[in-house]
Structures are given as structure tokens and as C-alpha cells.
Amino acid sequence: MVDKGVTMSTTRPKPRARSPRGRPALGILLLVSLLMGLGLAALLTRSPAPRPADAEAARFSAGRAMVDVERLARAPRPLGTPEHAEARAYLLDRMQALGLDPVVMEGPLSPGSIRRMERWDLSPEAAGYRVRNLVGHLPGRDPTAAPVVLMAHYDSVPGSPGAADDATGVAAILESVRAIQARGPTQRTLIVLITDAEELGLDGARVFFGDYPDRARIGFVINLEARGGGGRAMMFETGPGNAGAVGLLAEVAPHVDGGVTSNSLAVAIYRMMQNDTDFSVPRDRGLAGLNFAFIGRAEQYHRPSSTPEALDRGSLQHIGSQALEVTDRLLRAESLPEAGPDRVYADAFGRAMIVMAAPWGWGLVVVSLGLLAFAAFRSRTALASLLRGAVDGVAFLAGAFVLAQAVRLAAGPMLRRVESAEVYYQLLERLPLMEVATGLALFGAALVFLAGLGGRLRLGWMGVVAVLGLMVQLIGGWDPVSAGMTGLALVAAIAVPPPAASPWPRWLGLIALVLAMGTLTQALLPEAAFLFLWPGLVAAGAAALVAGIDPELMRARIALVPLVAAVLVGAWLLAMAHPVFLGIGMDLPGILALIALLWLSLAAPLALMTPNSPGAGPWRGLAVAGLVLIVAATSVSASAPMVLPG
């Protein structure tokens, strides 16, 4: 029986207002994830500790190799100088002591190299208009087996002792030969090639691969180089049809001090660049091979500061250990690696190699899209909202690209406008500051994006992007890429309204954008598609797991899922971003906006998710923090004065 004096109501009482404290806490969690990723990347991608001179005989020792570096890099040794002749005589003695029976292989200087010598105030007459390679042999048990070539160059540019470029490579070869001998007889012959005139125009390599009597039988080439004075040594170039060569590198990875550093993206990018090393000559002749170099401490490149004392001995240990293990495996193999379709691959913090055939990328696309669809279904995210989130991601990507290019201008002229070699080398000295500034700017842009600016604030931010884009064109010179990105950022931000306050459309939209870019790359350049598809798969998997467990985002602990993904995969991305910046960041720092987008697809929910009040939206304090970082980035970029030649 119901008491008529009591009024019943079916209306639910209004919930008590929740404290917004969780939102700043999640913003801090976002920062923690980035710092943990940075720390993990730095910890796992250091150069290995150099082995001492009394290390085991069968291992590579930087301590032993440094004896040769110190002897070769006493002074600059360009072609035609007394120091060049002294270095050649010293190397002949060292090769003879190793039982290599060296010979001097001479050939003519090219007209281009002669002109360069004259510009450098060197005397081609003093060199007799000739290059002089040093060629030695370590015979194997089977004289009919295809030989392996291990090469580096012994000349340097004027004014630089060239401890890294390339006394390190030469010393690494000599120490590798000694260690190979300590391991016992080999199956096939090793040709030790110390080339001349690489700095002038690859003349020594052309002479050898053009005139060496047994050149048609050569089965594999390993080249050692450097551009800088430190950092991990990376395998950045292969010969054509690299399936076998990459498989070989993956096999030796566990045996290399510090592991191996390489990925198919670096190979694809290097093929598009105008740079050359001695390896370019055998590569163009269709020979299989691997090209190694380290590019850290860029301020030492071709500079007087490239001395044995300034050289990172861990870099010598890393490049030498890789040369030793790869060469030794080849020399003892019954057959050399076979050519095959180029592989898609990347190292996992140097400790292992993930290698797959290019068509497998399509399988990753299908699986990732399936996980994304499940997450969208469980979270009740409409397709239209997801697409708006993806377009919002386009606005971030394009705007971040323009911002990075603009911050870079504070450091000095863009590379394409640098006509003075002195200014170019000064910019190399500023490269560490440029990298820090780019990182701060991109993280600041990410925070502004995560703040979810709307209305006038959104238009104001796009106005800033437009002004920065105009500055890049007026100061840096006409650049269709930057101009296109500026226009894309404005169109994407203004024409399409931002997604709803719920975190799902923005998070899933970012993942959808990453997978769309991965699909396009898979179709056009499959060697580079892993950069999008591997993080995209992890991000889609994390979103599917969160949606399956807690689609309403009511549990604070659910943030652990994207946190773990952001730390682990984010560290891998940051480790990859460093060599990318060293390679092309001076001219195109905006390319790292792609890395920022990939990180956002993993870390965005740490700022967007607000447990117990999921509709509250992100913490607007992120925008303030982001703008502070952008201002700091500009200050860092401009902190060291540029001294232009008078």
C-alpha cells in the first residue's frame, strides 16, 4: 500500500559536481609518459662501452683500435700532402704486419676531383694526378668462393684530422682483421680495401671497382663511414635486393656490442638524397652490401675539432663490432646472402631486428582497421565524429610542421639557402640546440592540440599558424611543402568543426589518420610504411582494449593501458626520431611532426580521458603549458649567435 501523503518521483537527482582535479593529474601523467619514454630511449640507445686494449682476442676492442686512430689523425691528410703519404706508409706497414700482403693500386684522378683540389688550394701535381688505394688479402680455405670486401678511406679534408671521417673506419677494419684471424681460418677470402680520394669524388672506389682484376667475383661489400664524432653507428644503406643482407644483419644483432641500429625508412630516405660515399660505386654496379656510419656530434664533421681526444670511443666500439660480426659471419658461410625483394625492418632498441616482407603490411592494415572498428562500436563513436577527429589530426600535423620550420629559422638560414661552407658547418654546431628546440615546439603544439581549443581561440591559433607559414616563406625562401602545409592546416581547422568533447572521437580520429597514412605509404613506399602501421596497430589495440573493458571511461586505472603503450612505443619513436633529425633536421625539422602525431595517437587519451566525468573535456591548462614550451623553443633555437663570414 502506498501512502498518499508521499510524493513519488522518477526524476534522478542531479549528480554532485565533480572536482576537476583529475584533469590536471592526467595532464601530468601525459608529461610523465613523455619523460619516461625519453629516459627509456636514452638508456637503450646509448653507444656501447668501449672494450679495453686487453680484451679477449676474438672480440673487437676500441682500446686496441684507438692506437691506429691516434696515429692516423695526428694531422689533416688530404691527397697530395706529406701527411697523406705518411698515413699510406703507416697503413702499408700495419697491413703487412697482419699478413695481408698489401699492394698499392693506382689510378687517375677525375677532372672533378682535380678542380676540387684546386679550390681547396691542394696540388694535384704533388699527387701525380693519381689516387693510391691500399689492397690486402686474407685468404680463405676455398679460393673459388666469392670474396668479401671490407673498405674505408684514409684521406681527409683539408683542415681536419679526420679522427672520425674516416680514421675510425680504417682502424675498425684493421682491428676486425686481427679478431677474425684470432677466430681461426675462414671459408672465403677477405679483400681489405683502404680507398683514396673519397673526399674529392670517390675516385679510389671507382678505380678499384673499375680495374680490379677479380672484381666480377666479388660477392659482398661492407663500407665504414662517419659524419660527426659520436653516436651509435647505423646501417643506413644496402645494395639492391636487400632481403639476404638484412637477414644477415638480424642474425648477428645479438652478438654485436650494443646491438644494431637500422631500419628500412633510413634506407628509403637515403636513396632519395644527393649524398654519396664509396659504397655508392659498388651499389650502382649491383653488388650486395651494407653501409655503416655514425652521425652524432655533428659539430666535428670536417672540422679541426675531429681529433682522437674528441672521438666517442663507444662509437668506434659500435661500428667496429658490427663490422667484425657481419664480416666474420660472411667469411665463414658456405654461401653468401641471396638477393631478394627489399625487406621492411627496424631494430627494437638495438637489441633485435623486426623483419618482414613488404606485403605483410596489408595484413597489418586489415587487423588494425578491425581493432579500430571494434573500439568505435564499443564506444558508440559515430563515423562522422571519427572523421572530424581525423581532420583535426590533419590540422595538428600540418600546423606542427609549420611551427617546427618557423622555430628552425631562429637558428640561422635554411640549408637550401646556405651558399657558404662556413655557415653550413656553423649550423652543424648548432644542431643539438635545433633538436632540443624542435622537440619543445612539437610537444608544445601537441599540448595545445590536446587542450581542444574551439571558437575564437581556435581561430586565433590558426592565425598564428598562418603568420608563421608566411614567415617561413619570406625569410626562408619559397618552399612549396611549407606553403602547402600552411594551407592544409588552415583548411582543416576552419572548414571542419572539431569533434565532440568526448575523448573517443579525437583519439580514434588520430588513430584513423595514422592508419590512413600507413595505408597510403604501404601502396607507394612499403619500406617506410612500418613507421605508421606498427604504432597504429598498437594504438588501435590499446583503444580496442580500453573500449572492451571500460567504454564509458569510468575507471581511473584504465589509463594504464595507453600509458604503457605511450611509454614503450613512444620510446621507440623517440629513438628513431634522433637519427632522422641528425640526417635531415637542419633543413626539414618539420618532418618530426609525423613522430609527434604517432606519439599523440598513443598518448592522447592520457590528457583527454577524465574518469567519472568523461564529458568534461580536456584540461585547458594544457594550452598555457604548450604556449610556454613554444616560446621556450624559439629562445633555445636562437640562443647561440650565428657568426656569418664577413
BAKOL-731632 format. One record per residue (C-alpha): residue in one letter; x, y, z. Coordinates in steps of 0.2 Angstrom, whole numbers, padded with zeros to 4 digits, always signed. Each point is the difference from the previous one (the first is absolute). Example, Ala and Ser with C-alpha at 12.3 -4.5 7.8 and 13.67 -1.06 7.14 Angstrom:
A+0062-0022+0039S+0006+0017-0003
This chain:
M+0000+0000+0000V+0006+0017-0005D-0001+0015+0012K-0009+0013-0009G+0009+0014+0010V+0016-0005-0008T+0004+0007-0017M+0010-0013-0012S+0011+0007-0013T+0009-0009-0014T+0012+0014-0004R+0018-0004+0005P+0008+0012+0012K+0014+0011-0008P+0017-0007+0003R+0011+0010+0011A+0013+0010-0009R+0017-0009-0002S+0016+0007+0004P+0011+0004-0015R+0015-0005+0009G+0001-0016-0010R+0003+0010-0016P+0016+0008+0005A+0006-0017+0007L-0003-0008-0017G+0009+0015-0008I+0015-0004+0011L-0001-0018-0004L+0002+0005-0018L+0016+0009+0004V+0006-0015+0010S-0003-0012-0014L+0011+0012-0012L+0014+0001+0013M-0001-0019+0003G+0001-0003-0019L+0015+0012-0002G+0009-0008+0015L-0003-0017-0007A+0005+0005-0018A+0016+0008+0007L+0004-0015+0011L-0002-0013-0014T+0008+0009-0014R+0016+0005+0007S+0017-0004-0008P+0007-0016+0008A+0015+0001+0012P+0016-0001-0009R+0010-0016+0003P+0017+0002+0008A+0017-0004-0009D+0001-0016+0010A-0017-0007-0006E-0002-0017-0006A+0009-0003-0016A-0015-0006-0010R-0010+0016+0005F+0001+0017-0008S+0009+0013+0012A-0001+0018-0002G+0015+0002+0011R+0011-0010-0012A-0008+0009-0015M+0003+0018+0007V+0019-0003-0002D-0003+0001-0019V-0012+0015+0002E+0013+0010+0010R+0013-0004-0013L-0010+0004-0015A-0009+0016+0007R+0016+0009+0006A-0004+0013-0014P-0010+0003-0016R+0004-0012-0014P-0007+0006-0016L+0006-0008-0016G+0016+0008-0006T+0007+0005+0017P+0015-0008+0010E-0012-0006+0013H-0010-0009-0013A+0016-0009-0005E+0004-0004+0018A-0017-0007+0004R+0002-0012-0016A+0017-0006+0006Y-0006-0003+0017L-0015-0010-0006L+0011-0010-0012D+0010-0005+0015R-0015-0004+0011M-0008-0011-0014Q+0016-0009-0003A+0002-0004+0019L-0018-0008-0001G+0006-0011-0014L-0011+0008-0014D+0014+0002-0012P-0006+0018-0006V+0003+0008-0016V-0003+0018-0006M-0013+0001-0014E+0002+0016-0010G-0012+0009-0012P-0003+0017-0007L-0009+0014+0009S-0016+0006-0008P-0002+0017-0007G-0012+0005+0013S+0011-0006+0014I+0014+0011-0008R-0011+0015+0000R-0004-0003+0018M+0018-0001+0005E+0003+0016-0008R-0014+0008+0009W+0007-0007+0016D+0017+0007-0004L+0007-0018-0001S+0012-0005-0014P-0005-0014-0012E+0018+0001-0007A+0007-0005+0017A-0012-0015+0000G+0006-0004-0018Y-0018+0001-0005R-0002-0017+0007V-0010-0009+0014R+0008-0014+0010N-0011-0013+0008L+0007-0013+0012V-0006-0018-0004G+0003-0015+0011H-0006-0018+0001L-0004-0012+0014P-0001-0016-0010G-0014-0013+0004R+0000-0019-0001D-0010+0001-0016P+0008+0011-0014T-0015-0003-0011A-0012+0008+0012A-0006+0018-0003P+0011+0012+0010V-0007+0013+0012V+0007+0018+0000L+0002+0010+0016M+0004+0018-0004A+0002+0018+0007H+0010+0015-0006Y+0016+0007+0007D+0000+0018-0008S-0008+0015+0010V-0005+0017-0005P+0012+0015+0002G+0000+0007+0018S-0007-0015+0009P+0009-0015+0008G-0014-0011-0005A+0000-0011+0016A-0018-0005-0004D+0000+0003-0019D+0007-0012-0003A+0015-0005+0011T-0013-0009+0010G-0006-0011-0014V+0018-0004-0005A+0005-0005+0018A-0016-0010+0002I+0005-0010-0016L+0017-0004+0007E-0006-0005+0017S-0014-0011-0008V+0013-0009-0011R+0010-0004+0016A-0015-0007+0009I-0005-0010-0015Q+0017-0008-0001A-0001-0004+0019R-0016-0009-0004G+0008-0012-0012P+0001-0003-0019T-0015+0006-0010Q-0009-0008-0015R+0002+0014-0012T+0012+0014-0004L-0001+0017+0008I+0006+0015-0011V+0005+0014+0011L-0002+0016-0010I+0006+0017+0007T-0006+0013-0013D+0008+0016-0005A-0008+0017-0005E-0018-0004+0007E-0001+0018+0006L+0004+0007-0018G-0012-0011-0010L+0000-0019+0004D+0015-0002-0012G+0008-0014+0010A-0016-0010+0000R-0002+0003-0019V+0017-0006-0003F-0001-0016+0010F-0018-0005-0006G+0005+0005-0018D+0017-0008-0001Y+0002-0014+0013P+0004-0016-0010D-0012-0011+0010R-0014+0013+0003A-0013-0011-0009R+0001-0013+0014I-0002+0012+0014G-0015-0006+0010F-0003+0013+0014V+0006+0017+0005I+0001+0008+0017N+0004+0018+0002L+0004+0010+0016E-0003+0019+0000A-0004+0015+0012R-0008+0017+0000G+0004+0007+0017G+0009-0006+0015G-0011-0012+0010G-0017-0008+0002R-0005-0018-0004A+0005-0006-0017M-0014-0003-0011M-0002-0012-0015F-0008+0013-0012E+0002-0007-0018T+0000-0017-0008G+0003-0006-0017P-0015-0005-0012G-0011-0014+0005N+0004+0001+0019A-0010-0015+0007G+0016-0011+0003A+0011+0015+0006V-0014+0005+0013G-0002-0018+0005L+0019-0001+0003L-0001+0016+0011A-0014-0007+0010E+0009-0016+0003V+0016+0009+0007A-0010+0013+0011P+0001-0010+0016H+0019-0002-0002V+0004+0019-0003D+0005+0011+0015G-0015+0011+0002G-0010-0009-0013V-0004+0007-0017T-0008+0016-0006S-0009+0000-0016N-0017+0001-0009S-0007+0000-0017L-0006+0018+0001A+0018+0006+0001V+0004-0010-0015A-0015+0007-0010I+0004+0018+0005Y+0019-0001-0004R-0004-0006-0017M-0010+0016-0003M+0015+0011+0006Q+0014+0007-0010N+0014-0007+0011D+0013-0013-0005T+0013-0010+0009D+0012-0013-0008F-0014-0013+0002S-0009+0009-0014V+0012-0007-0013P-0003-0019+0004R-0018+0004+0003D-0003+0007-0017R+0009-0015-0007G-0013-0012+0008L+0011-0007+0014A-0008-0005+0016G+0006+0008+0016L-0002+0011+0015N+0005+0018+0004F+0003+0005+0018A+0003+0017+0008F-0003+0010+0015I-0006+0018-0001G+0000+0007+0018R+0010+0014+0006A-0002+0009-0017E+0010+0015+0005Q+0016-0011-0003Y-0005-0004-0018H+0015+0006-0011R+0006+0012+0014P+0016+0002+0009S-0009-0006+0016S+0000-0018-0008T+0014-0006+0011P+0003-0017+0008E-0003+0008+0017A-0017+0006-0005L-0005-0016-0008D-0014-0010+0009R+0009-0017+0003G-0017-0008+0002S-0004+0004-0018L+0017-0008-0006Q-0005-0015+0011H-0018-0001-0008I+0005+0002-0018G+0015-0012+0002S-0010-0013+0008Q-0013+0000-0013A+0013-0001-0014L+0009-0014+0009E-0016-0011+0003V-0007+0003-0018T+0016-0003-0009D+0005-0015+0011R-0017-0008-0003L+0002+0003-0019L+0017-0007-0001R-0005-0016+0009A-0016-0003-0010E-0002-0014-0013S-0009+0013-0011L-0003+0018+0001P-0017+0008+0003E-0011-0001-0016A-0009+0015-0007G-0018+0002+0002P-0014+0013+0001D+0004+0014+0012R-0005-0003+0018V-0010+0010+0012Y+0010+0001+0016A+0005+0010+0015D+0010-0004+0016A-0008-0001+0017F+0011+0011+0011G+0015-0008-0009R-0003-0016+0009A-0009-0009-0014M-0006+0002-0018I-0018-0001-0005V+0000-0005-0019M-0015-0004-0011A-0004-0001-0018A-0008+0016-0007P-0017-0008-0004W-0003-0004+0018G-0003+0018+0002W-0018-0003-0007G-0003-0012+0013L+0004+0012+0013V-0012+0013-0008V-0014-0013+0001V+0003-0005+0018S+0002+0018+0005L-0016+0006-0008G-0009-0014+0008L+0006+0005+0017L-0005+0018-0004A-0017-0005-0005F-0003-0010+0016A+0006+0015+0011A-0012+0011-0010F-0015-0012+0002R+0003-0003+0019S+0002+0019+0003R-0015+0005-0010T+0011+0012-0011A-0009+0005-0016L+0009-0001-0016A-0002+0019-0003S+0007+0004+0017L+0015-0012-0003L+0003+0009-0017R+0000+0017+0009G+0013-0006+0012A+0010-0006-0015V-0001+0017-0008D+0005+0008+0016G+0015-0011+0000V+0004+0007-0017A-0001+0018+0007F+0012-0005+0013L+0012-0009-0011A+0001+0014-0013G+0001+0014+0014A+0013-0009+0009F+0011-0002-0016V-0001+0019-0003L+0004+0004+0018A+0015-0011+0000Q+0006+0008-0016A-0003+0018+0007V+0009-0004+0016R+0015-0007-0010L+0002+0017-0009A+0005+0008+0017A+0016-0011-0001G+0006+0007-0017P-0003-0001-0019M-0008-0016-0006L+0012-0012-0008R-0007+0003-0018R+0006+0018+0002V+0017-0004+0007E+0013+0004-0013S+0015+0001+0012A+0008-0015+0006E+0004+0009+0016V-0018+0004+0004Y-0004-0018-0004Y+0012-0006+0013Q-0006+0013+0013L-0017-0007-0002L+0006-0017+0003E+0007+0006+0017R-0017+0007+0004L-0008-0017-0004P-0003-0006+0018L-0008+0017+0004M-0011-0002-0015E-0005-0017+0005V-0005+0005+0018A-0010+0015-0007T-0009-0011-0013G-0005-0012+0014L-0006+0014+0011A-0010+0008-0014L-0008-0016-0005F-0005-0005+0018G-0007+0017+0002A-0010-0002-0015A-0006-0017+0006L-0006+0008+0016V-0009+0014-0008F-0009-0013-0011L-0005-0011+0015A-0007+0016+0008G-0014-0001-0013L+0000+0018-0004G-0017+0005-0008G-0008+0016-0006R+0010+0016+0000L+0015-0008+0008R+0000-0013-0014L+0000+0014-0013G+0013+0009+0010W+0012-0015-0001M-0003-0002-0018G+0004+0018-0002V+0017-0003+0008V+0003-0015-0012A-0004+0011-0015V+0012+0013+0006L+0014-0012+0004G-0003-0008-0018L+0002+0017-0008M+0016+0003+0010V+0007-0017-0006Q-0003+0006-0018L+0007+0018+0002I+0015-0004+0010G+0004-0018-0005G-0004+0002-0018W-0014-0008-0010D-0004-0017+0005P-0015-0009-0007V+0000-0013+0013S-0001+0013+0015A-0013+0010-0011G-0011-0015-0003M+0001-0005+0019T-0005+0017+0005G-0015+0000-0012L-0005-0018+0006A+0001+0005+0018L-0012+0015-0003V-0012-0010-0011A-0001-0014+0012A-0002+0010+0016I-0013+0013-0007A-0010-0010-0012V-0004-0015+0011P-0006+0003+0018P+0009-0009+0014P-0007-0017+0007A-0010-0001+0015A+0007+0002+0018S+0000-0019+0002P+0018-0007-0001W-0005-0014-0012P-0003+0010-0016R+0017+0009+0002W+0010-0015+0005L-0008-0012-0013G+0001+0014-0013L+0019+0001+0003I+0002-0018-0002A-0010+0000-0016L+0011+0013-0007V+0016-0010+0004L-0008-0015-0008A-0005+0010-0015M+0018+0006-0002G+0007-0017+0002T-0012-0007-0013L+0005+0013-0012T+0019-0003+0004Q-0002-0019-0002A-0007+0003-0018L+0014+0013-0005L+0015-0004+0011P-0002-0016+0010E+0017+0001+0007A-0005+0015+0010A-0018-0006+0005F+0006-0008+0016L+0002+0017+0008F-0019+0002-0001L-0007-0017+0001W+0010-0007+0015P-0005+0014+0012G-0017+0001-0008L-0003-0019+0004V+0005+0003+0018A-0011+0016+0001A-0015-0009-0007G+0003-0015+0011A+0001+0011+0015A-0016+0009-0005A-0009-0017-0003L+0006-0006+0018V-0006+0016+0008A-0016+0000-0009G-0003-0019+0004I+0003+0003+0019D-0006+0017+0003P-0009+0009-0014E-0007+0013+0011L+0017+0004+0007M-0006-0001+0018R+0016-0008+0008A+0016+0010+0003R+0011-0016-0002I-0005-0002-0018A+0012+0014-0004L+0014-0013+0003V-0004-0008-0017P+0005+0016-0010L+0013+0004+0012V+0010-0016-0003A-0002+0002-0018A+0005+0018-0001V+0016-0004+0011L+0006-0015-0010V-0005+0004-0018G+0004+0019+0004A+0017-0005+0005W+0003-0009-0016L-0007+0015-0010L+0011+0012+0009A+0016-0011-0003M-0004+0000-0018A-0004+0018-0001H+0018+0004+0006P+0010-0006-0015V-0014+0006-0012F+0003+0018+0007L+0019-0002-0001G-0002-0005-0018I-0013+0013-0007G-0005+0010+0015M+0011+0015-0005D-0011+0003-0015L-0016-0009+0003P-0003-0001+0019G-0019+0000-0003I+0001-0018-0006L+0001-0004+0019A-0018+0006+0001L-0004-0018-0006I+0008-0007+0015A-0010+0012+0011L-0016-0006-0008L+0004-0018+0003W+0004+0003+0018L-0017+0010+0001S-0009-0015-0006L+0007-0010+0015A+0000+0013+0013A-0015+0011-0004P-0012-0009+0012L+0011+0004+0015A-0005+0018-0002L-0017-0002-0008M-0007-0013+0012T-0008+0006+0016P-0007-0015+0010N-0017+0003+0009S-0003+0015-0011P+0004-0005-0018G-0009+0014-0008A+0010+0014+0009G+0013+0001-0014P+0018+0002+0002W+0009+0012+0012R+0002+0017-0008G+0016+0003+0010L+0008-0011-0013A-0001+0015-0012V+0009+0012+0012A+0014-0013+0002G+0001-0003-0018L+0002+0018-0004V+0014+0002+0013L+0009-0015-0008I-0001+0008-0017V+0007+0017+0006A+0014-0010+0008A+0003-0009-0016T+0003+0016-0009S+0012+0006+0013V+0010-0016+0000S+0001+0000-0019A+0007+0018+0000S+0011-0001+0016A+0017-0003-0009P+0005+0015-0011M+0003-0004-0019V+0016+0007-0006L-0001+0003-0018P+0016+0002-0011G+0004+0018-0003
